Amino acid sequence: MSDQLPPPAGGPAAPYDALLLLSFGGPEGPDDVVPFLENVTRGRGIPRERLKEVGQHYFGFGGVSPINGQNRELLDALRKDFAGNGLDLPVYWGNRNWAPYLTDVLREMAADGRRRIAVLATSAYASYSGCRQYRENLADALAVLAEEGAELPRVDKLRHYFNHPGFVRPMVDGVLASLESLPEEVRADAHLVFTTHSIPVASADTSGPVEEHTDGGEGGAYVRQHLDVAEVIADAVRARTGTALPWQLVYQSRSGAPHVPWLEPDVCDHLEALHGAGAAAAVMVPIGFVSDHMEVLYDLDTEATAKAAELGLPVARSATVGADPRFAAAVRELVLERAATERGEAAERCALGRLGAGHDLCPVGCCPARAPRPAAAGADSPYA
């Protein structure tokens, strides 16, 4: 799905002639729910009846995940930002698990003459499911195009942006707004509950480059990056309010087998612990998610909020970044940064916190899969 602009002849984005917004995808009606979940779980042997049970989360919202609509909003924000800043770069959108499918969009891009594509994944952190799996999807799509005899474009995934100011600062504002929504008498004693998607401990420990892997359940780059962002946001909130609020990183949306260790504590368990310790209130801050998609709406706005109500604990849920203009501007900066680097020029690499800007090219061994598969846009890519 493109904006049908001609390929740029040069300019600040060179050598890139297009940006691809790459996301997870979601159903857009009740009939889509089970086929979508079949796409997500393909190869795991999960019975269709079990998928229908899992799909109740979606059926409760009319069978429509908000993620596609949110991606359309982000797509529009990116195009407006690019146009408003003189960046003549067409923007396309493709999904891993639902229409518009990645392979179809890459086929369209190749037919449109796009030969060097920057890719923004709607996942800000290092992990197998948040980075390498998207790279595997790109490799799968390119393999299909190669079989069809198409001239293959080169794809470069933009670096992780978890600590880019344009991603972090909207979340700071979201926390401040959520604090204001709490009863005045509890605001100064509220706890910040930073949430992200739980993943298997083994996957967390091997997230990021090999030198960042851990073997003691510490979570590798995945946990380290989230903790860094949480600290930046908590510090910014303290600077704006004059109050240092206690905080913790917790997890949500676990979906694996019970015998497999996943990152903990779960957000609902943490709310119970806060209540038991006499906490006055809590603000849930979904730092692990770009937009308010189903896992935010169900796991936080429905389940966790219901748990808090049962406990009598006042809570608010902070907004995700979504299509905030500052995030759209950050994407533009990431494209221009990478373009300058590819041209051999010095580039400003914006980052908050202690970790600094991450790598452009995923090294060999970064966020490995359980079973090795080809992955594009990395040092081990079969597509140079």
ABEGO torsion letter per residue (X at the ends): XBAGBBBBAEEAAOABABBBBBBAEBBABAAAAAAAAAAAABGAGBBAAAAAAAAAAAAAAGGBBAAAAAAAAAAAAAAAAAAAAGBBBBBBBBBAABOBBAAAAAAAAAAAGBABBBBBBABABBBAAAAAAAAAAAAAAAAAAAAAGBBBBBBBBBBBAAABAAAAAAAAAAAAAAAAABBAAAAAABBBBBBBBBBBAAAAAABEBAAABBAAGAGEAAAAAAAAAAAAAAAAAAAAAGBBBBBBBBBBGBABBAABBBBOBBAAAAAAAAAAAGBABBBBBBAABABBBAAAAAAAAAAAAAAAAAAGBBBBBBBBAEABAAAAAAAAAAAAAAAAAAAGBBBBBBBBEAAEBBBABBBBGBGBBABBBBBBGBAABABX
